[in-house]
Amino acid sequence: MATDRRPTTTPPAALGTAEQFSAMLRASAVPALLAAAGCVVVAAVADGGKGAWSAALGAALVVVFFSFSLLVMKRTAAWEPTAVMGVVLGTYTAKIIALGVAMVLLRDATWLSGPALALTVIVCTVVWLAFEMRAFTRMRVLVSPGTHGAELGAGEDDVR
């Protein structure tokens, strides 16, 4: 009879997941910040200081909201997948509510350029998501820790 040699502690692959989320954060934030800088310059040329401040606010909203999600996932990476999914869905819901509140509060702001804010949010969101997906697809993600015999110390009498 085969002996169960699976580790009882957190597998090394799960420990590496936190680093993967850090890599995704770096890979997404840098291009988004570069896009944000471009948006601020374009908005400043098109609408002066009002446009520049609006673009900067839009970029800040995107960077803060998306960074928060990845940081939460990094902190919960070693949890059970269903718990992580619950936390991520809760975080997403909180972000949508916070964005809605921000939009309602800024609705009548005279110092704000609506088009500059909206276009910057759209551009930074698309850039962030594109580079986050690019970073994720280039990672080596262990889908099922129990499928690799060498990591589990598989013996001769284990079924393969």
C-alpha positions, -999 to +999 in steps of 0.1 A: +000+000+000+013+034-009+021+059+019+007+094+018+038+115+016+022+148+010+034+177+031+012+188+060+024+224+060+020+251+034+036+238+002+065+259-012+044+266-043+019+285-022+046+305-006+058+316-040+024+329-048+029+360-027+059+368-047+040+363-079+014+389-069+043+413-061+057+407-096+022+413-111+020+446-091+053+458-104+046+447-140+012+465-139+020+497-119+050+509-139+033+510-173+001+524-157+021+552-141+038+559-174+004+561-191-008+583-163+021+607-169+012+609-205-025+615-197-016+643-173+006+660-200-021+657-227-048+669-203-026+699-192-021+709-229-058+704-237-074+719-206-046+735-185-042+730-148-078+718-144-073+690-169-039+681-153-053+678-118-083+658-131-060+634-150-038+630-119-069+622-098-081+597-123-047+580-124-045+579-086-079+563-084-069+535-108-035+529-092-048+528-057-078+506-064-059+481-086-029+480-062-052+474-033-066+443-050-032+428-057-020+435-022-050+418-007-044+388-029-008+388-019-017+387+018-042+359+013-022+338-011-016+309+013-053+307+023-077+281+010-088+290-026-125+294-016-115+319+012-093+338-012-121+340-038-145+354-011-119+380+000-113+390-036-150+393-044-155+413-012-126+436-022-140+440-057-174+449-043-158+474-019-139+490-048-170+494-069-189+510-040-160+533-033-157+543-069-194+550-070-192+572-039-162+591-054-181+597-086-212+610-067-190+632-045-171+646-075-202+650-097-205+688-092-169+697-086-161+728-106-124+723-104-126+690-122-125+683-159-149+654-164-135+643-198-099+644-186-108+623-155-128+598-175-103+593-203-074+589-178-094+563-158-101+544-190-065+546-204-049+537-171-074+508-165-068+493-199-030+496-196-030+482-160-052+452-170-032+445-202+001+444-183-014+424-154-027+398-179+007+398-196+025+393-163+001+365-153+004+346-185+042+346-182+042+331-147+045+295-139+015+289-118+012+255-100-024+244-107-024+213-086+003+207-060-006+170-057+003+162-093+041+165-092+056+132-079+091+146-074+079+174-051+059+150-030+087+124-028+070+098-050+083+063-045+084+033-067+051+018-055+032+051-062+007+049-090+015+073-119 
